[in-house]
Amino acid sequence: MLESLLAPVLMAVEAGEGADAELLGFGLMGAGLGAGVAAIGAGMGIGRIASSATESIARQPEAAADVRGVTIITAAFIEGVALFAVVVCLLVQGSAAP
């Protein structure tokens, strides 16, 4: 299992020469892990928003329109931050490539 996780690093080290290739592999692996963490964090954040919104609408149905609006705005902010994080990770990946 460990070999499958380290395969990109090992391939980059074998393809290049010395410490530069090792750093390239770590840069690519870090970019992939960063994009994954950003996506997972955004999913968890939006899930919590939806959970709280559903609970608050269940407690006060007359405030459903207000809660829905705030929920959509907050989810959009979270998606924007997650998109920014993924773009930064892709830029890091692009700069790490030879």
Secondary structure, 3 states (H helix, E strand, C coil): CHHHHCHHHHHHHHHCCHHHHHHHHHHHHHHHHHHHHHHHHHHHHHHHHHHHHHHHHHHCHHHHHHHHHHHHHHHHHHHHHHHHHHHHHHHHHHHHCC
